[in-house]
Structures are given as structure tokens and as C-alpha cells.
Amino acid sequence: MSSIPHPEKLDAADLAMIRDVLRAGGFRGVDAEESSDAKRAASALLHSELRNGTRTREALLLSLQSKREDLHRCLRSVQDPQPLEEAA
């Protein structure tokens, strides 16, 4: 049996770090102005980053900040889909 934890399983320390990074990034807490969808997307991003090996608070926060606009762009496209143009 390996001493390396399975990457799919996040422990209590990982979850606490995700909460801390979400709070620091403005996606968690009473002062967070982000939508619920943006908060969920940010949380999913951080879970994915942890599973892929990003293990420090600073690296997770940098990843979240660098992908903030992408999260919002993706959410806007889902919330306001463009109508398909009819073929002429």
C-alpha cells in the first residue's frame, strides 16, 4: 500500500485550504460579491487544481486569480446563450 494519498480524496486540511483561498479570492464569506454560480465554479477549479498537484495556498490563489476572467466569461456564455443565426 502506498503512502501517497489518492489524488481524488481531499482531506480536511485540503478543504480548509480551499475555503481559505476562496475567501482570500473573494469567492467566500459575507463580503463576497460573486454569484453562487461563480463560487461553485471557483470551488470546482480549486478542487481540480489540488487533484492535479497544486498544493500550496499561494499557487492555488494565483491559479484562481489568473482564471477569474475565464470563469466569468464561461458563466456569461452559459447564462446568456447567443441565438443561432439562421442560414441564408
Backbone as numpy.savetxt, mean C-alpha at the origin, in Angstrom:
# Nx Ny Nz CAx CAy CAz Cx Cy Cz
13.39 -28.32 8.76 12.55 -27.15 8.76 13.43 -25.91 8.76
13.11 -24.96 7.94 13.92 -23.75 7.79 13.62 -22.74 8.88
14.65 -21.97 9.25 14.45 -20.91 10.24 13.97 -19.62 9.59
13.92 -19.59 8.26 13.44 -18.41 7.54 11.92 -18.47 7.49
11.24 -17.41 7.98 9.77 -17.44 7.97 9.22 -17.44 6.55
8.07 -18.05 6.40 7.40 -18.08 5.10 7.03 -16.64 4.72
7.34 -16.22 3.51 7.10 -14.83 3.13 5.63 -14.41 3.12
4.71 -15.38 3.04 3.29 -15.04 3.02 2.76 -14.69 4.41
3.47 -15.15 5.44 3.00 -14.95 6.81 3.68 -13.74 7.43
2.89 -12.76 7.78 3.42 -11.57 8.43 3.18 -11.71 9.93
4.19 -11.42 10.72 4.03 -11.53 12.16 3.56 -10.20 12.75
3.39 -10.19 14.05 2.87 -9.00 14.73 3.77 -7.79 14.52
5.07 -8.00 14.50 6.01 -6.88 14.28 5.86 -6.31 12.87
5.65 -7.19 11.88 5.43 -6.73 10.50 4.16 -5.88 10.41
3.09 -6.37 11.03 1.82 -5.64 10.98 1.92 -4.30 11.70
2.65 -4.27 12.81 2.85 -3.01 13.53 3.65 -2.03 12.67
4.64 -2.54 11.95 5.43 -1.67 11.08 4.57 -1.13 9.93
3.70 -1.98 9.38 2.80 -1.51 8.32 1.91 -0.39 8.85
1.34 -0.58 10.04 0.50 0.48 10.63 1.29 1.77 10.83
2.52 1.63 11.30 3.37 2.80 11.53 3.68 3.52 10.22
4.00 2.78 9.18 4.30 3.37 7.88 3.05 4.02 7.28
1.90 3.37 7.41 0.66 3.96 6.92 0.37 5.28 7.65
0.58 5.30 8.95 0.36 6.52 9.74 1.34 7.62 9.30
2.61 7.26 9.17 3.64 8.23 8.77 3.38 8.75 7.35
2.81 7.90 6.50 2.53 8.29 5.12 1.19 8.99 4.93
0.43 9.15 6.01 -0.86 9.83 5.92 -2.03 8.96 5.51
-1.87 7.64 5.63 -2.93 6.73 5.24 -3.63 6.09 6.43
-3.29 6.51 7.64 -3.89 5.91 8.83 -3.92 6.95 9.93
-4.93 6.85 10.77 -5.04 7.77 11.90 -6.19 8.75 11.72
-6.50 9.46 12.77 -7.65 10.36 12.74 -7.43 11.54 11.80
-6.19 11.89 11.53 -5.91 13.03 10.65 -5.70 12.62 9.19
-5.80 11.34 8.89 -5.59 10.86 7.53 -6.71 11.36 6.62
-6.32 11.99 5.53 -7.29 12.55 4.61 -7.55 11.66 3.40
-6.85 10.55 3.32 -7.01 9.64 2.18 -8.34 8.90 2.25
-8.85 8.52 1.09 -10.10 7.76 1.03 -9.88 6.35 1.55
-10.96 5.68 1.87 -10.87 4.29 2.33 -10.23 3.41 1.27
-10.56 3.65 0.00 -9.97 2.86 -1.07 -8.46 3.08 -1.15
-8.02 4.32 -0.98 -6.58 4.62 -1.02 -5.88 3.97 0.16
-6.52 3.97 1.32 -5.94 3.33 2.50 -5.78 1.84 2.28
-6.80 1.20 1.69 -6.71 -0.24 1.41 -5.61 -0.54 0.39
-5.53 0.30 -0.65 -4.51 0.10 -1.68 -3.11 0.28 -1.09
-2.94 1.26 -0.23 -1.64 1.49 0.40 -1.27 0.32 1.30
-2.24 -0.19 2.04 -1.99 -1.34 2.90 -1.60 -2.57 2.08
-2.29 -2.81 0.99 -1.98 -3.94 0.11 -0.58 -3.79 -0.49
-0.22 -2.56 -0.86 1.11 -2.31 -1.40 2.18 -2.66 -0.37
1.99 -2.23 0.86 2.99 -2.50 1.90 3.08 -3.99 2.23
1.95 -4.68 2.24 1.97 -6.14 2.45 2.81 -6.79 1.34
2.59 -6.37 0.11 3.31 -6.92 -1.02 4.81 -6.61 -0.91
5.14 -5.39 -0.55 6.54 -5.01 -0.40 7.22 -5.87 0.66
6.56 -6.10 1.78 7.13 -6.94 2.84 7.35 -8.37 2.34
6.35 -8.91 1.64 6.49 -10.28 1.12 7.62 -10.38 0.10
7.89 -9.26 -0.59 8.95 -9.26 -1.61 10.31 -8.87 -1.05
10.41 -8.71 0.27 11.72 -8.53 0.87 12.06 -7.14 1.38
11.19 -6.18 1.22 11.44 -4.85 1.78 11.16 -4.93 3.27
12.18 -4.81 4.10 12.03 -5.15 5.52 12.23 -3.99 6.48
12.57 -2.79 6.03 12.78 -1.69 6.98 11.68 -0.66 6.84
11.43 0.05 7.93 10.41 1.10 7.95 10.73 2.17 6.90
11.99 2.56 6.83 12.39 3.61 5.90 12.17 3.20 4.45
12.52 1.97 4.12 12.33 1.49 2.75 10.85 1.37 2.40
10.04 0.92 3.36 8.60 0.82 3.12 7.98 2.21 2.93
8.40 3.16 3.75 7.87 4.52 3.63 8.28 5.14 2.29
9.51 4.92 1.89 9.98 5.43 0.60 9.17 4.81 -0.54
8.92 3.52 -0.46 8.13 2.84 -1.48 6.71 3.41 -1.54
6.12 3.61 -0.38 4.77 4.17 -0.31 4.73 5.58 -0.90
5.69 6.39 -0.54 5.73 7.76 -1.05 5.97 7.80 -2.55
6.83 6.91 -3.04 7.14 6.93 -4.47 5.98 6.41 -5.31
5.09 5.62 -4.71 3.97 5.05 -5.46 2.64 5.73 -5.15
2.68 6.79 -4.35 1.45 7.49 -3.95 0.63 7.95 -5.17
1.27 8.60 -6.12 0.55 9.10 -7.29 -0.01 7.96 -8.13
0.76 6.86 -8.23 0.27 5.69 -8.96 -0.99 5.11 -8.30
-1.00 5.07 -6.96 -2.19 4.58 -6.24 -3.40 5.44 -6.58
-3.21 6.76 -6.54 -4.33 7.66 -6.81 -4.78 7.57 -8.27
-3.84 7.46 -9.19 -4.18 7.36 -10.61 -4.98 6.08 -10.86
-4.54 4.99 -10.27 -5.24 3.71 -10.43 -6.65 3.79 -9.85
-6.78 4.39 -8.67 -8.10 4.51 -8.04 -9.02 5.40 -8.86
-8.50 6.49 -9.42 -9.33 7.37 -10.26 -9.83 6.64 -11.49
-8.97 5.82 -12.09 -9.39 5.11 -13.30 -10.47 4.07 -12.99
-10.43 3.51 -11.80 -11.44 2.53 -11.40 -12.75 3.24 -11.04
-12.65 4.38 -10.37 -13.84 5.09 -9.93 -14.52 5.85 -11.06
-13.75 6.34 -12.02 -14.29 7.12 -13.14 -13.86 6.51 -14.46
-14.40 5.34 -14.79 -13.97 4.71 -16.05 -14.38 5.56 -17.24
-13.50 5.62 -18.22 -13.78 6.37 -19.43 -14.69 5.55 -20.33
-15.71 6.19 -20.90 -16.59 5.44 -21.81 -15.82 5.03 -23.07
-16.15 3.86 -23.57 -15.53 3.41 -24.81 -16.05 4.24 -25.96
-15.14 4.67 -26.82 -15.55 5.44 -27.99 -16.12 4.47 -29.01
-17.19 4.90 -29.63 -17.79 4.05 -30.65 -16.98 4.11 -31.91
-16.82 2.96 -32.54 -16.07 2.89 -33.79 -16.89 3.57 -34.88
-16.22 4.34 -35.68 -16.90 5.08 -36.75 -17.08 4.24 -37.98
